Amino acid sequence: MSEPHAITPDDVARAAGRIRGHVLRTPLVPAPRLSELTGARVLVKHENMQATGAFKERGAVNRLSQLAPDERRRGVVAMSAGNHAQGVAYHAGRMGIPATIVMPATTPLVKVENTRAHGATVLLEGDTLVEAAALVAALVERDGLVLVHPYDDPAVMAGQGTIALEMLADAPDLDAVVVPIGGGGLMAGIATAASVRPDLDLYGVQAALYPSFLNALDGGDRPIGGPTLAEGIAVKTVGRLTLPIIRDRVREIVLVDEPQIERAVHDYATLQRSLAEGAGAAGLAALLARPDLFAGRTVGLVLCGGNIDARLLASVMVRELERADRIVSFRMTASDRPGVLGRVAGRLGELGANILEVSHGRLHLDVPAKSVSIDVTIETRGPGHTAEILDTLAAEGLHPRRIGPLGAGATQG
């Protein structure tokens, strides 16, 4: 027998009334280039357009709007890796409610600073939400602060579910909706709201390093933990209130690995012209990982957050160019004579390569004493162009060797 659910479709409908005018009714946008990429007809719900860049505002507003006057005076406390923190801080500030946010020490700096900018008191504690929760419990006990839980709270879950109401109103012909899962509040809310469409398939997505819900559902013991680009869904403990809903209403949970998440962030930026953080891109990563589930179907993706650090985004974009063989590093060996570096640079220019970085040295022991090694990183038009350049350099006696991901010593023939 199924466990009772913490919220109903009526709860979500009432939440929609409470949050109206406080949060943006985000657009559900056709994504033709993502559709070509995945084989599905893709529509993207752009929750990254919210004032704080993520869907978390919905649940925060619904919870804050139901506080009693004495609770509003005492203030609220939340634990969050970033987006829930910003949502609570921003709307608590708007409503004149004091807010204290406890964040793991590993939270990206952009999210910490944005939370402080909204006027909240930010405390950094531990490496995970579980460790942060201990301090939150102490603040609730000592100061009487009201906990606004990031996912295991009926009001928060109902607020997040309003996304589904908007998606189904804008695209009643949806065949499937794909939702990232951390603690499960977003997925539980959407699943509850979408229960009016029993034919609609719901798919959850988790980072492969954090398969907490999949373990809970199938009894698996997959390891949990590690550095992930999708830190917003890096949750080790499933929600007590969210699990029964997800168990009953979600068709399948797809695990996505780090390269797939990176590719999805890249594809959102280049094909959809939209910023997605790792967790926000997880839905697209699922389509890339399991095209068999979605080909030929009308699929709604929830781009749930766009708060990605600029340096991290730059790294992801360059790494994808490397994976696509559009940026390549290699080492050449040539006679140590004046002008050799200039001739190599000129030859690469003639071949249409854009030189990004170059260095040369005489001290590598795998290079003859009268020779010089030249390490070059170039940008090309793609795999075919890269192969053409390397073949030409080899034919001209420069012996290019690709430099592998471990650095100059990890070469391949």
Secondary structure by P-SEA (a helix, b strand, c coil): ccccccccaaaaaaaaaaaccccccccccccaaaaaacccbbbbcccccccccccaaaaaaaaaaaccaaaaaabbbbbcccaaaaaaaaaaaaacbbbbbbbcccccaaaaaaaaaaccccccccccaaaaaaaaaaaaaacccccccccccaaaaaaaaaaaaaaaaacccccbbbbbbcccaaaaaaaaaacccccbbbbbbbccccaaaaaaaccccccccccccccccccccccccaaaaaaccccbbbbbcaaaaaaaaaaaacccccccccccaaaaaaaaaccccccccbbbbccccccccaaaaaaaaaaaaaaacccccbbbbbccccaaaaaaaaaaaaacccccbbbbbcccccccccbbbbbbbbccccaaaaaaaaaaaaaaccbbbbbcccccccccc
